[in-house]
Amino acid sequence: MGKNRRSRKAALAGFLGGTLEYYDFFIYTTAASLVFNHVFFAPGDPTVALIQSFAIFGVGYVFRPLGAVLFGHLGDRYGRRNTLVMTLALMGGATFLIGCLPTYQQIGWWAPALLTLMRVLQGLSAGGETAGAASLTLEESPIGRRAFYPSFTASGINAGIVLASLAFIPVAAMEQESREAWGWRIPFLASIVVLFVAYMVRRTLDESQEFQKIQKTKPTKQKSRAPFWTMLKTHPIPFLVVSLMSVQIIVNTYMQSFGLAFGAQIGTVEASTMLWASVAGNVVAILSQPLWALLADKIGRKKVFIPGQILSAVMVYFFFHAVSVNNVPMIFLTTCLITGGSYAATNGIYTSWFAEQFNGKVRYTGLAVSLQVGILIAGFSPALGTALVDGDITKWGIAATVVSVGIGIVLIGAIFARETYQTPLDQLGNHLPEPQDH
């Protein structure tokens, strides 16, 4: 199979995997914002229930690093392809089962306990999904397109958010009684369709040629050493740098989850308005991210990534102010400018730039674990924002500052990250010599 064809096939598989991952994650986010505080928790203070709902959302992020170590180990030792099939099945199965769970009224505290278990399974699988897809696609891409092809994994994430938003728009329009009784279950049960399509494509993937080459040249005794420990010993600085840069997902996570709750539950914005704005922004991102990636292939990663982060830190204030005053045109405009513009510039190239900080022997593990360390911080940002705002719509500036502080962390990492767009694949990430067995 030709190199370009392999690149396109890997990009398609990454796109569909990203679609499933974030369809699954975002339908939980949306349900947590609109429904779960009424369905899975005891009646009481609605703000407390919302914080509890977002806290379980954060539990998925706690287990993502463990999933990163597990699936990174499997991916670096036994191959990217088979590992990605496993992450896909685990994510899709857990999401489908959420749609089958009984409510608090039916089984009491077992309801949030089972919901937490499903989030644990989602978190484990998500810990290895994006890193595996990015690693495989990067390794199948020619040097002048190493940002372009992996960008489709990121665009798949946006496609998943679009599908999840479209699935919940009719649910949000239901009467509250119907929505909480059965309507919320439909998007979760429908995830089986996305799972089937993604699985059919992924099962036909070829293993990365880079991985096959490494397996042929690696000494037998080295196979006894866990990739995680090898990565920590040989790539300590890249691990730290990518962990910091991975906080960049706070822009997307916070706007899509807390932004929805801020507008629809704390403020007076219709939930469907927030969801349609999300659809608009993510559709723009699907189209713009490959273009940002092409630019990064021409001028370098840093020159695209850093300005994108700075613009996001500024624009997020305009977004939350628009939400606080229910200015619908500005909500749509700022969502498109951030999600489809400034954030897309960074999101479109992180799948390549972050992966390029590691060599092929530990790339899956290094990218997976460092991504999840950073993402863990972002995972609890909706609960933090809810607590800081405390039901007061006038605290939109505080809400936006949570994102800006997160972006400050990202910029520290980006400044110290290596520029890699002209570095050959086999020379990426060779920072320190590998430890020798004794």
C-alpha positions, 0 to 999 in steps of 0.5 A, a space after each residue: 500500500 502506498 504511503 499516501 494511501 496509508 496516511 489517508 487510511 490512518 487519518 480516517 481511522 483517527 477521525 472516526 475514533 476521535 468522533 466516538 471518543 468525544 461523542 461519548 464524552 460530550 453526551 455525558 458532559 451535556 447530560 451532566 449539565 442538563 439532566 444528571 443532577 436531577 436523575 442520579 442524585 438525591 433531591 436538594 440544593 441544585 448547585 450541590 447536585 450540579 457540582 456532584 454531577 461534574 465531579 463524576 465527570 472529573 472521575 473519568 479524567 482521574 482514570 485517564 492517566 491509568 488508561 494511558 499507562 495501560 494502553 500506552 504499554 500495550 501500544 508500544 509493546 504489541 502494536 498501535 492497531 490492536 490496542 486502538 481496537 480495544 480502546 474503541 470497544 471499551 469506550 463504546 460499551 461503557 457509553 451504551 451502558 450509561 443509557 441503560 442505568 437506573 436512576 436514584 429514585 429506582 436504586 438510591 445511591 447505587 445509581 451514582 455509584 454505577 454512573 461513576 463506574 461507567 465513567 471510570 471505564 470511559 476514562 481508562 479507554 480515553 486515556 489511550 485513544 487519542 495518543 494511539 491514533 495520533 502516534 499511528 497517523 504521525 508514523 504513517 505521514 510524510 514529513 511535509 504533512 506530519 501535522 496535516 494528517 494527524 489533525 483529522 484525529 482532532 477534527 474527529 473530536 469536533 465531529 463527535 461534539 457536533 454529533 453529541 450536540 445534535 443528539 441532545 438538541 431535541 432532548 433539551 427541547 423536551 418537557 423536563 419530565 420526559 427528558 429526565 424520564 427517558 429522553 436523556 437515554 437516547 443519545 447514549 444508546 445511539 452511540 452503538 452506531 458510531 461504535 460500529 462504523 469506527 470499528 469496521 474501519 479500524 479493524 482493517 488498519 495496517 500496523 505502523 511501519 515505524 513500529 514494525 521497524 522498531 520491533 525488528 531492530 529492538 534487542 530481545 532483552 529490552 522487551 522486558 522493560 516497561 515503556 513507561 519507565 523507559 519514557 521517564 528515563 529517556 524523555 523527562 523534559 518532553 514528558 513535563 513539557 507536553 503535560 503542561 501543554 496538554 492543559 490546552 484542552 481546558 478551553 474546549 472542556 470548560 466552554 462546552 461543559 461549564 459554559 452550557 451550565 453557566 448559560 442554561 442553568 445559572 443564566 437565562 440562555 436557552 440550552 438549545 441556543 448553547 448547543 447550536 452555538 457549539 455545533 456552529 463552532 465545531 463545524 468551523 473547527 472541523 474545516 479550519 483545523 486541517 488548514 492550521 495544520 498545513 500552516 504548521 507544516 510550512 512555518 512551524 508548530 510554535 508560530 501557530 500554537 502560541 498565538 492561538 493560545 494567547 487569543 483564546 485567553 483573551 476571547 474567552 472573556 467576550 464569550 462569558 460576558 455574552 453568555 451572562 447578558 444572553 447576547 445570542 449573536 455574540 455567543 455564536 460569534 465568540 464560540 466560532 472565533 474561539 472553537 473554530 479559530 484560536 483554539 482550532 489553531 492549537 487543537 489542530 496541531 497538538 496531535 502531531 507536535 506533542 507526539 513529535 516530542 517522543 521517539 517511536 519506542 515510547 511515543 504511544 506511552 509518552 504522549 498518552 500519559 503526558 496528555 492525561 496529566 495535563 487533561 486531568 487539570 482541565 477535567 475538574 475545571 467545570 466543578 471549579 468554575 461552578 464553585 467559584 461562580 456559586 450561581 451568580 451570573 454576574 461573575 462571568 469574569 471569574 468564570 473566564 479567568 479559570 480558562 486564562 490561568 489554564 492557558 498560562 500553564 500551557 504557554 510555559 510548556 510551549 515556550 520550552 517545547 522543541 520545534 520539530 516540523 523539519 526533523 525526520 521521523 527517526 530523529 524525533 525525541 532522541 533526548 537521553 540515551 536509553 538505560 542499559 539492563 544489568 
